[in-house]
Amino acid sequence: MKIRGDVFWKWADPTLHHRDHDETLDNGTSIEVEVRLSRTGSTQLFFGVYGPTGEAVHEEAFDSRPGETMTRALVWGVGRARQIAVEGPTKKVAACV
């Protein structure tokens, strides 16, 4: 079970439709990536990296991904989350961007 950090809860809006990608890596780390369209049509992205016991290792949220479709943003987010899961985060938990 994932233990969500503040970044996720500030980003979360259950009224907006989103697409997501969940994955557990060989080392037990899991990633979650969510993408959605805001009420004004901006592509928004969240990704989180969670340790084997579910603790938030790293979370980032983007209010806007200019020029990106939901699909492109989702692919970028999955790649970035995998990179952080393997290489480690630069900070414990990142703030909303």
Secondary structure, DSSP 4 states (H G I P E B T S, - for coil): -----HHHHHH--TTS-EEEEEEE-TTS-EEEEEEEE-TTS-EEEEEEEE-TTS-EEEEEEES--TT--HHHHHHHHHHHHHHHHHH--SSSSPPB-
